[in-house]
């Protein structure tokens, strides 16, 4: 497959409608070429083993440019992007945001994150287009979040960010949404996991995410969670999310032929997921269009900016008290 042979089919935002979109994207080991002593220096860092080398800097800049190009062109400059596998360092988020801004003629970008506690110093955060306002940002840890969880224990292996954002500000369709960007424990065996592929850990993470979304649903607040969950649609961790009436997954409403975000040993699989509170997904004032952005996982590494495809959900206000329902456009996959 060559990139020139593939046509984009993701839905476009329509300029004269009150729309906003939210995306999630594992950008695959975005590290700068500097050894800052925070656990990120090694096999994944460009320029290793020479900190700050010119070769490392060029490799890092190339990665930034390829990610930015994909975000601007194929992801259509999605207004808010939850990102995973970014070095936990504000400078890296700033440099990625700057790379996007340089390729986006219409707007500027910023980036924020929370410390994840990951030994490799990979983190989750948000890339924010300037027409979206960040109202608050916090790490999901401590008593405020524990009391929202059924078992009272926060089990995320990598601490996730919780942001509240304002979309369509200053219009009749101004909307506030809580967003979580998650990166669940990988399937690699670990001494910290009683089960060899760590499914038990991901089940706890899925339950936490379910409870957080259910909390917002009960409060009458809109919330969205997504990212790299490192498990399949029919897996026990994902079934925990699917079993809640307070949240709704978006993959179930598109054809199974489009169910992939990652390719492992030639086999397409869904590792990245997105969930929306039911008060947003099932209400008649919002139309939601969802599509995985198939522009990375299928291609050889020489043509990839990441080994994961992104996810994109578009929310269109229909002017009925800003509530919504889920709609899938079959023409996207013809």
Secondary structure, DSSP 8 states (H G I E B T S, - for coil): --GGG---------TTS-EEEEEEEEEEEE--S---SSS--STTSTTTTSTT-HHHHHHHHHHHHHHHHHHHHTSTT-SEEEEEEEES-HHHHHHHHHHHHHH-SS--EEEEE-----TT-EEEEEEEETTSEEEEEEES-SHHHHTTSTTS----SS--EEEEEEESTTSTT-EEEEEEEEE---SS--TT-SSTT-HHHHHHHHHHHHHHHHHHHHTT-EEEEEEE--S-TTSHHHHHHHT-TTEEESGGGS-GGG--SEEETTEEE--EEEEEEHHHHB-TTEEEEEEEE-SSTTS-GGG-S-SS-EEEEEEEE-SSTT--EE---GGGG-
